[in-house]
Amino acid sequence: MPQSIARIGTEGALTLSLDEAINPYVKLGAAYWRSVCGRRRFPARADLTLRGMAAILPFAVILSVVDRGADFEYRYVGEAQRQAFKTSFKGLRVSQIEAAVPQLGSLLRNAYEHARALGTPFIIRGRVDHEPADSKLLYHESAFLPLGVSDAEVDHLLIVGVQIPEPFWDIPMDKLTTLADQSGAGVPSAASATAR
């Protein structure tokens, strides 16, 4: 793994390849992105479909790249993401978040810019920095998936991420299923990733 990727994560966070995803929803997001990629470097935003993304929509965020990375605008924010951040960023730009919550805005901009500049997908897994210590959502795993009309430039980003009370990479599958059932989403099977 390149050192530049390792530096974008927060303290204690791991930055990994898509093959190292552990959470079922993040795995589904990575599998879907790869399926619409075909032989291209990355898929276009127009290649994404609601049907194909149905299982991951609550965990998804789609951002448009503004002026080649000068800013990023939230175009879609899934329900699980709205709950995790206790707000919907839809229609907002990262510059607005930086103005209101500089530390969070900087963290988001660094990850988004890294995904845009490299045009390479990656996963960040670790502790959530924007939550208070007594929060129930303390850990995350997020896939950063570039999108673009041509292989030369990223014009959108698809993020698929989850936040949960414990580091899920230590939770046995039966307990992970219980957590997913409590959220009402259920844990997708590996077969459902290919059925879409």
Buried (B, 14 or more C-beta within 10 A) or exposed (E): EEEEBEEBBBEEBBBBEBEBBBBBBBBBBBBBBBBBBEEEEBBBBEBBEEEBBEBBBBBBBBBBBBEEBEBBBBBBBBBBBBBBBEEBBBEBBBBBBBEEEEEBBEBBBBBBBBBBEBBBBBBBBBBBEBBEEEEEBBBBBBBBBBBBBEEEBBBBBBBBBBBBEEBBBEBEEEEBBEBBEEBEBEBBEEEBBEEB
